[in-house]
Amino acid sequence: ESSCVFPFKYKGVMYQKCTTHDSSHPWCSVDANYQHGLERWAYCKMSDDVTVPADCVFPFYYRGQRYNECTAVGFILPWCAWDPTYSEGRWSIC
C-alpha cells in the first residue's frame, strides 16, 4: 500500500497535506514530485491530514442513522452531509 509523501509538488504548487486539486476526492502524491502519467498517487484516509469541508453539518442523519463526524458508510471514502438530513448531491468528501 502506498503512503502519502509530504510535502509534494503538483503543477508547480507545494502541498503540505492532502488536496482536492483536480479531483473531488482528497488525494496525495506518493512521490515528492508528482509526475503526470505515472499514476503514483493515493486517495487520502481519515488518518491523513485532511481539512473537513466548511459545508459539512454535524450532526447529520443518513438512512436514519445519526453521524457526529465524517463517515464512509455508503461510499468508499469518508464524507459528510451539507444538511441536517442527507439530500442527494449535497455532500462532500472529508
N, C-alpha and C positions, 0 to 999 in steps of 0.2 A: 504494500500500500504506500502510495506517495504521500509525502508530508509537505506542507507549505514551507516556503523559504521567505523570510522577511529580513530586510526589505527586498523587494523585487522591482524591476523596471519593466514597464509596459507602455509602448508607444511614447517613449520619452519621459514618462512620469514615474516617479518613485512611489511605491506603495508600502506602507508600514503595517497594513492589516488587509484583510480580505476586501475585495471590491466588487461592485456590480457593474463596473465599466464594460460596455458592450455585451452585457448579459443581465437577465432578470434574476439570476441566482448568484449569490456571493461565491467568488472563486479566488484562487491564488495560483501563483506560479510555483512549480517545484524546482525551478532554477532561478538563480539571482537575476538573470537577464532573460525574460520571456522571449522566445523566438517563434514567430508565427510559422505555422505549418508543422512544427514538431509535436504539437499536442501534448506538451509537458506541463499540465496544469491539473488542478483538483478542485472539486467543489468543497467549500468550507463546511465544517461541522460546528455544532453548538459550542464545542470546547475551544474553537478558534476565536480569535478576536474579531467579532463582527458586531457592528453597531445595529441595535434594534431600530427599525424604521420609525420615524416620528409619527406615521399614520396609525401605528398599532394602538388598539384599545384593549385594556385589561381591567377586569376580566372580560372574556368574551365567551359566547356559547356556540358550540358546533355540534350538530346532531344530538342536542340535549345535554351535552357534557360541558361543564364549566372549565375554562382554562385561564390560569393566572400568569402564564408565560407562554412563549412560543412553543409550538407542538409540531411533531412530524406525523401525527395521526392523519391518515387520508392522503398523504403526499410523501415523497422521498426525502424532502428537505424540511427543516423547521420553518414554520410560517406563523403568521398572526392575522387576525381579522381587523378590519378598519372600523367595524361597527360592533356594538354590544352583542348582537346576534349575527352570525356569519351570513353574508349575502354573496351569491356567486359573482366572482370577478372583483370583489372588494377585499383583497388580502395582499400581503407582501411576504416575501421570503425574509426570514430573520438573518 
